[in-house]
């Protein structure tokens, strides 16, 4: 009887480490690792994102530098930022800037995924796009279409 109680207690303790949602296993909302010290994300990581959300119509009025800044913010939000925290980026002009907000990470099979939003502010107007991306083994993120 004591062994059975101990076994059930151990199983309950282990099962409390994660919960299941409709899309898969929910992960703890902690960053994957610490951001690079220089603050810049490598070109190969950014290239793997395939334009991210900013590559769609939401980024059509942005310069190449602004799109790069927005993609870096997407990566940093997905890789390092806790759920609900904003990662801001600046444009070439003070009136153009944006922010990325990741949602709670979750697991699908062996892959970590997150939903996120990218909002672009241009003058007095703002446009928001929503998407989901999953993390690759090399540390890059691939947006789902």
Buried (B, 14 or more C-beta within 10 A) or exposed (E): EEEEEEEEEEEEEEEEEEEEEEEBBBBEBEBEEEBEEEEEBEEEBBEBBBBBBBBEEBBEEBEEEBBBBBBBBBBBBBBBBEBEEBBEBBBEEEEBBBBBBBBBBBBEEEEBBBBBBBBBBBEEEEBBBEBBBBBEEEBBBBBEE
